[in-house]
Amino acid sequence: MKVSVILGHPYDKSFNHAIAERAVSILEQNGHQVSFHDLYQEQFNPIISAQELVSDKTDDPLVQLHCDEIKEADGIIIIHPNWWGQPPAILKGWVDRVLRQEVAYTFDAGDSGGGLPIGLLKAKVGVVFNTSNTPEDRELNVFGDPLEKIWKSCVFDFCGLNHVVRRMYCVVADSTSEERAAWLEETANMITEHFPKE
């Protein structure tokens, strides 16, 4: 399988980076073709220009590379922290610029965008890993777990990817090395479950 792994965290010693490293390692061990992108390391530009917005075309070669890869991906893995109940701005910009019309979705002929989208992604599974410093009960009962809605309903379902699983690791700031090791083992197991050896 071709699997795109997208990491959105600026600190290279973060637990997000550890998750990404483990995910990529297991995917490669299982024989999959991995396209790994650390958005901060790549200096991905999240700002969409007016011209790019209205034309649905980009002259940024890195954005075009991401578009080409995501169209061909059989699976997508997203890794990022929970910042204000949202992905970091760089990852939101990645969604804006990469999961664009005629790449990730389209509309019926004559529909100017007010109707139901037709998903174009060929990926069969999406996996989202998040980290948070908010306790799980507060995240669910006070905030309503907005990242669940963002990734499952607002992004992937819109693009035709209906099989999405998500895991939030928390509270990272207070976690022990033993807890983090167990979380990385869980990460490995989730990757193998959804992207088994070919």
C-alpha positions in Angstrom: 0.0 0.0 0.0 1.0 3.6 -0.5 0.6 5.4 2.8 1.0 9.2 3.3 2.1 10.1 6.8 1.7 13.8 7.7 3.2 15.3 10.9 2.3 18.7 12.2 4.5 19.5 15.3 7.3 22.1 15.4 9.5 20.4 18.1 11.6 17.5 16.9 11.8 15.9 20.3 8.0 15.9 20.9 6.0 12.8 21.5 4.3 13.5 18.2 7.6 12.9 16.5 8.0 9.7 18.4 4.6 8.6 17.2 5.5 9.5 13.6 8.8 7.6 13.8 7.1 4.5 15.2 4.3 4.7 12.6 6.8 5.0 9.7 9.0 2.2 11.1 6.0 -0.3 11.4 4.7 0.7 7.9 8.1 0.0 6.4 8.5 -3.3 8.3 5.1 -4.3 7.0 6.2 -3.7 3.4 4.3 -0.5 2.6 5.5 2.4 0.5 5.6 5.4 2.8 5.5 9.1 1.9 6.5 10.9 5.1 6.2 14.7 5.5 7.2 16.7 8.6 5.4 19.9 7.6 7.6 22.1 9.9 10.8 20.6 8.7 9.7 21.0 5.1 8.7 24.6 5.8 5.3 23.9 4.2 3.7 27.2 3.5 0.1 27.1 4.9 -1.0 30.4 3.3 -3.2 30.0 0.3 -3.1 32.9 -2.1 -6.1 34.5 -3.7 -5.0 33.2 -7.1 -4.6 29.7 -5.9 -8.0 29.8 -4.1 -9.9 30.9 -7.2 -8.0 28.8 -9.7 -7.6 25.6 -7.7 -4.1 25.4 -9.1 -0.8 25.9 -7.4 2.6 27.0 -8.6 4.2 25.7 -5.3 6.1 22.5 -6.2 5.9 21.2 -2.6 2.1 21.6 -2.5 1.9 19.9 -5.9 4.0 17.0 -4.6 1.6 16.6 -1.7 -1.4 16.8 -4.0 0.0 14.1 -6.3 0.9 11.8 -3.4 -2.5 12.2 -1.6 -4.4 11.3 -4.8 -2.5 8.0 -5.0 -2.5 7.1 -1.3 -4.2 3.9 -0.2 -4.0 5.1 3.4 -3.4 8.4 5.3 -2.0 8.9 8.7 -2.2 12.3 10.4 -0.2 13.2 13.6 -0.6 16.4 15.5 -1.2 18.0 18.9 -4.5 19.4 20.1 -4.1 23.1 20.1 -7.2 25.0 21.1 -9.3 22.0 20.0 -7.8 22.3 16.5 -4.8 21.2 14.5 -1.8 23.6 14.3 -2.2 26.3 11.7 0.4 24.7 9.4 -1.7 21.5 9.2 -4.9 23.5 8.7 -3.1 25.2 5.8 -2.1 21.7 4.5 -5.8 20.8 4.4 -6.7 24.1 2.6 -4.0 23.7 0.0 -3.7 20.0 -0.6 -7.2 18.5 0.0 -8.5 20.8 -2.7 -11.3 20.5 -5.3 -10.4 18.0 -8.1 -7.7 16.5 -5.9 -9.7 15.3 -2.8 -13.3 16.1 -3.9 -15.5 17.4 -6.7 -19.1 18.4 -7.4 -21.6 17.2 -10.0 -21.5 19.2 -13.3 -23.4 22.4 -12.9 -23.0 22.4 -9.1 -21.0 25.5 -8.1 -20.2 24.1 -4.7 -23.5 24.3 -2.8 -24.5 20.6 -3.2 -23.1 17.4 -1.8 -19.4 16.8 -2.5 -18.2 13.7 -4.3 -15.1 12.3 -2.6 -12.1 11.6 -4.8 -9.6 10.2 -2.3 -8.8 6.5 -3.1 -7.5 5.9 0.4 -9.5 3.2 2.2 -8.4 4.0 5.8 -7.4 7.1 7.7 -5.7 7.1 11.1 -5.3 10.2 13.2 -3.0 10.4 16.3 -3.4 13.3 18.6 -1.7 14.4 21.8 -3.3 16.6 24.4 -2.7 18.1 27.9 -6.4 18.1 28.5 -7.8 15.2 30.6 -10.0 12.9 28.5 -13.2 13.5 30.5 -12.9 17.3 30.1 -12.1 16.9 26.4 -15.3 14.9 25.9 -17.7 16.4 28.3 -16.8 20.1 28.2 -15.4 20.6 24.7 -17.2 17.8 22.9 -14.0 16.4 21.3 -13.8 18.8 18.3 -10.9 17.0 16.7 -13.1 13.9 16.2 -15.6 16.0 14.3 -13.0 17.9 12.3 -11.2 14.8 11.0 -14.0 12.3 10.6 -16.9 14.5 9.5 -15.5 17.8 8.2 -12.4 16.6 6.4 -12.2 12.9 5.5 -15.9 12.1 5.0 -16.1 15.2 2.8 -13.3 13.7 0.7 -14.9 10.2 0.5 -12.8 8.5 3.2 -15.2 6.9 5.6 -13.0 4.4 7.5 -11.3 6.7 10.0 -9.9 5.8 13.4 -8.5 8.2 15.9 -6.5 8.0 19.1 -5.8 10.8 21.5 -2.9 10.4 24.0 -3.3 12.4 27.2 -2.2 13.9 29.5 1.2 14.1 27.8 2.7 16.8 30.1 2.2 14.6 33.1 3.0 11.2 31.5 5.7 8.8 32.6 8.2 7.1 30.4 6.3 3.9 31.0 3.1 5.5 29.8 4.7 6.9 26.7 6.3 3.5 25.9 2.9 1.8 26.2 1.3 4.5 24.0 4.0 3.9 21.3 3.3 0.1 21.5 -0.4 0.9 21.0 0.5 3.1 18.0 2.5 0.1 16.5 -0.5 -2.2 17.1 -2.9 0.2 15.5 -0.7 0.6 12.4 -0.3 -3.1 12.0 -4.1 -3.6 12.5 -5.0 -1.2 9.7 -1.9 -1.6 7.5 -0.9 -5.3 8.0 1.9 -7.1 6.3 1.2 -7.6 2.6 
